């Protein structure tokens, strides 16, 4: 049969408090998920940031190496040019002696 009014009232209160608990648990769970996702994306952007910094450092190093290589190359070219000038000068002197 029929459930007495006080029992019904107690049941309703129990249900309401359980519903509130469940809402709280769901909210806490959703918050936990949001926090975890946020931490994941922060971690990912940190990782990306450090990768970008590493790549930038590598490029800087490469550029510096390239610059050093160019300086060495320019010095080698200059040395060859001077040697060629000396050779020409020597040959000109020889030629002048032959003419005289």
C-alpha positions as CSV (number, residue, x, y, z in Angstrom):
1,X,0.0,0.0,0.0
2,X,0.5,3.5,0.8
3,X,3.7,5.0,2.3
4,X,3.0,7.2,5.3
5,X,3.6,10.9,4.9
6,X,6.6,11.1,7.2
7,X,8.4,8.2,5.5
8,X,7.7,9.9,2.1
9,X,9.2,13.1,3.5
10,X,12.3,11.3,4.8
11,X,12.7,9.5,1.4
12,X,12.4,12.8,-0.4
13,X,15.1,14.4,1.9
14,X,17.4,11.4,1.4
15,X,16.9,11.5,-2.3
16,X,17.5,15.3,-2.4
17,X,20.7,15.0,-0.3
18,X,22.0,12.1,-2.4
19,X,21.2,14.2,-5.6
20,X,23.2,17.1,-4.1
21,X,26.1,14.8,-3.3
22,X,26.0,13.4,-6.8
23,X,26.0,16.9,-8.3
24,X,28.9,17.8,-6.1
25,X,30.8,14.6,-7.2
26,X,30.1,15.3,-10.9
27,X,31.2,18.9,-10.5
28,X,34.4,17.8,-8.8
29,X,35.1,15.2,-11.5
30,X,34.4,17.7,-14.3
31,X,36.8,20.2,-12.5
32,X,39.4,17.5,-12.2
33,X,39.1,16.8,-15.9
34,X,39.4,20.5,-16.8
35,X,42.4,20.9,-14.5
36,X,44.1,17.8,-16.0
37,X,43.4,19.0,-19.6
38,X,44.8,22.5,-18.7
39,X,47.9,21.0,-17.2
40,X,48.3,18.8,-20.3
41,X,48.1,21.8,-22.6
42,X,50.4,23.8,-20.4
43,X,52.9,21.0,-20.5
44,X,52.6,20.7,-24.2
45,X,53.1,24.4,-24.7
46,X,56.1,24.3,-22.4
47,X,57.5,21.4,-24.4
48,X,56.8,23.3,-27.6
49,X,58.5,26.4,-26.1
50,X,61.6,24.6,-25.2
51,X,61.8,22.9,-28.6
52,X,61.5,26.2,-30.3
53,X,64.2,27.7,-28.0
54,X,66.4,24.7,-28.8
55,X,65.8,25.1,-32.6
56,X,66.6,28.8,-32.3
57,X,69.8,28.1,-30.4
58,X,70.7,25.5,-33.1
59,X,70.0,28.1,-35.9
60,X,72.1,30.7,-34.1
61,X,74.9,28.2,-33.7
62,X,74.6,27.2,-37.4
63,X,74.7,30.9,-38.4
64,X,77.7,31.6,-36.3
65,X,79.5,28.6,-37.8
66,X,78.6,29.7,-41.3
67,X,79.9,33.2,-40.5
68,X,83.2,31.7,-39.2
69,X,83.4,29.5,-42.3
70,X,82.9,32.6,-44.5
71,X,85.6,34.5,-42.6
72,X,88.0,31.6,-43.1
73,X,87.1,31.3,-46.7
74,X,87.6,35.0,-47.3
75,X,91.0,34.8,-45.6
76,X,91.9,31.9,-47.8
77,X,90.8,33.7,-50.9
78,X,92.8,36.8,-49.8
79,X,95.9,34.7,-49.2
80,X,95.6,33.2,-52.7
81,X,95.0,36.6,-54.2
82,X,98.2,38.0,-52.5
83,X,100.2,34.9,-53.6
84,X,98.9,35.4,-57.2
85,X,100.0,39.1,-57.1
86,X,103.4,38.1,-55.8
87,X,103.7,35.5,-58.6
88,X,102.7,38.1,-61.2
89,X,105.2,40.6,-59.7
90,X,108.0,38.0,-59.8
91,X,107.2,37.1,-63.4
92,X,107.1,40.8,-64.4
93,X,110.6,41.3,-62.8
94,X,111.9,38.3,-64.7
95,X,110.4,39.5,-67.9
96,X,111.9,43.0,-67.4
97,X,115.4,41.4,-66.8
98,X,115.0,39.4,-70.0
99,X,114.1,42.5,-72.0
100,X,117.0,44.4,-70.6
